[in-house]
Amino acid sequence: MSGISEGRDATGHATLREPCDHGSGTLFATPDNCSCSAHPFVRICGCAAMNYELKGADVSMFFSALPPGIDGTDAAASGMGSGSMTMAHRIGQVISRRSPLLIIDGDRAAPNLLVTSCIQQGEVTPLAGILSRERAKMGDTTLLFAACALDTLIAQADRILLLDRHAATAIDRGKFRSMLQESLLRISDGLR
């Protein structure tokens, strides 16, 4: 089983989920903001980053402490979880089941769970941090991530593919990281 988060971009065009859905030819049910399908190669399941009632949810891959209003521990959290906590739980489930593929669409994901913010507290380790320092936590699960603006997460990728105007172009990881560094320097200079 693998996870996928679905959505549409700002112009209303389908993002990653719709082509997967149409390729499978399966009808999707949507209980609790989730959907599943049988796909020829993987089972695709997904939840948008939305509030969800957690019952003994393991969010320990991302959270070292629980926020107010959530009971239990980071390994067994209960209460109304935020979009970030719900997504952390779903990603943890996919990895603990040793799913071969985890697909995340950045349009419907919880950004604070994916990349570090300068105002973010230390209780949350975003996916970009896990990939750069604790990659073994992913096990054998392959992560396929569709994003347009989460550059610090994209920089952790083994392979980067630019999809633009119905054409796919590979971007060298080193070149992407150099472009990101230049971009961050320009932003930093603009703050002075």
C-alpha positions in Angstrom: 0.0 0.0 0.0 1.3 3.5 -0.7 0.1 7.0 0.2 -0.8 9.9 -2.0 -2.2 13.3 -1.3 -4.3 14.8 -4.0 -5.3 18.2 -5.3 -5.5 20.8 -8.1 -3.1 23.7 -8.6 -4.0 27.4 -8.4 -5.2 27.5 -12.0 -7.6 24.5 -11.4 -5.5 22.1 -13.4 -5.3 18.5 -12.0 -2.2 17.8 -10.0 -0.6 14.4 -9.4 -3.7 12.5 -8.2 -6.0 12.9 -11.2 -3.6 11.2 -13.7 -3.1 8.4 -11.3 -6.9 8.0 -10.8 -7.6 8.0 -14.5 -4.8 5.5 -15.2 -6.3 3.0 -12.7 -9.8 3.2 -14.0 -11.1 2.6 -10.5 -13.9 4.4 -8.7 -12.8 6.2 -5.5 -14.7 6.4 -2.2 -13.9 9.3 0.1 -14.6 8.4 3.8 -12.9 10.8 6.2 -11.3 12.8 3.4 -9.4 9.8 2.2 -9.5 7.9 -1.1 -8.1 4.6 -2.3 -7.8 2.7 -5.5 -6.4 -0.5 -6.9 -3.6 0.4 -9.4 -1.9 -2.2 -11.6 1.4 -1.8 -9.7 0.7 -0.2 -6.4 -2.2 0.4 -4.1 -2.7 4.2 -3.9 -4.3 5.6 -0.8 -4.3 9.2 0.3 -5.5 11.8 2.7 -5.3 15.5 2.3 -3.7 17.4 5.2 -6.9 18.0 7.1 -8.0 17.8 10.8 -8.8 14.2 11.7 -9.7 12.4 14.9 -6.5 10.5 16.0 -6.9 7.3 18.1 -3.5 6.0 19.2 -1.8 7.4 16.2 2.0 7.1 15.9 3.4 10.5 14.9 6.9 9.9 16.4 8.7 10.0 13.1 7.9 13.8 12.9 6.8 14.9 16.4 9.0 14.7 19.5 6.3 16.3 21.7 2.5 16.6 21.4 0.8 20.0 21.1 -1.8 21.1 23.7 -5.2 19.3 23.3 -3.6 16.0 22.2 -3.4 13.2 24.7 -1.0 10.3 24.9 2.5 10.1 23.6 4.1 10.8 20.2 3.9 7.0 19.6 0.2 6.8 20.6 -1.5 10.2 20.1 -5.3 10.7 20.6 -7.5 13.7 20.0 -8.4 16.1 17.1 -5.2 16.2 15.1 -4.2 19.1 12.9 -3.5 18.6 9.2 0.2 18.1 10.1 -0.4 15.5 12.7 -2.8 13.6 10.4 -0.3 13.7 7.6 2.5 12.5 9.9 0.3 9.6 11.0 -0.5 8.7 7.4 3.1 8.8 6.3 4.1 6.8 9.3 1.5 4.1 8.4 2.8 3.9 4.8 6.4 3.4 6.0 5.6 1.0 8.8 3.7 -1.2 6.4 6.8 -1.3 4.2 4.9 0.1 1.3 7.1 0.3 -1.8 5.9 3.8 -2.8 4.8 7.0 -1.0 3.4 9.7 -3.3 2.9 13.2 -1.9 1.4 16.1 -3.8 2.7 19.3 -2.4 -0.6 21.2 -3.2 -2.5 19.3 -0.5 0.3 18.7 2.0 1.0 20.4 5.3 4.0 22.6 4.5 5.4 22.7 8.1 5.6 18.9 8.0 7.6 19.0 4.8 10.1 21.9 5.2 11.6 23.8 8.0 10.5 27.4 8.7 12.6 29.9 10.5 9.9 30.2 13.2 9.2 26.5 13.6 9.8 25.0 17.0 12.0 22.0 17.6 9.2 19.6 18.4 8.6 18.9 14.7 11.1 17.4 12.3 10.0 18.1 8.8 10.4 15.5 6.0 13.3 17.5 4.4 15.2 17.1 7.7 14.4 13.4 7.9 15.6 12.9 4.3 18.9 14.9 4.9 19.8 13.5 8.3 17.8 10.3 9.0 17.0 8.8 5.6 17.0 5.3 7.1 13.7 6.1 8.7 12.1 5.8 5.2 13.1 2.2 5.0 12.7 0.7 1.5 9.8 3.1 0.8 10.4 5.2 -2.3 9.1 8.8 -2.0 7.7 10.5 -5.1 7.0 14.1 -4.4 5.2 16.6 -6.7 6.1 20.1 -5.7 6.7 23.5 -7.2 7.7 25.7 -4.3 9.2 23.5 -1.6 12.8 23.8 -2.8 14.5 22.7 0.4 12.6 19.4 0.2 13.2 19.0 -3.5 17.0 19.5 -2.8 16.9 16.3 -0.8 15.7 14.2 -3.8 17.9 11.6 -5.5 16.4 12.5 -8.8 14.6 15.7 -9.9 12.3 15.9 -12.8 10.8 19.2 -14.1 7.4 18.9 -15.7 6.7 22.0 -17.7 4.4 22.5 -20.7 3.7 18.8 -21.0 7.4 18.0 -21.2 9.7 16.3 -18.7 13.3 17.4 -18.2 15.8 15.9 -15.7 17.6 18.4 -13.5 20.9 17.5 -12.0 20.8 17.4 -8.2 24.0 19.5 -7.9 22.7 22.1 -10.4 19.4 22.3 -8.5 21.2 22.8 -5.2 23.3 25.6 -6.7 20.2 27.3 -8.1 18.6 27.0 -4.7 21.7 28.4 -3.0 21.7 31.4 -5.4 18.0 32.0 -4.8 18.3 31.9 -1.1 21.3 34.4 -1.2 19.2 36.8 -3.4 16.3 36.5 -0.8 18.8 37.1 2.0 20.3 40.1 0.3 16.8 41.5 -0.1 16.1 41.4 3.6 19.0 43.7 4.5 
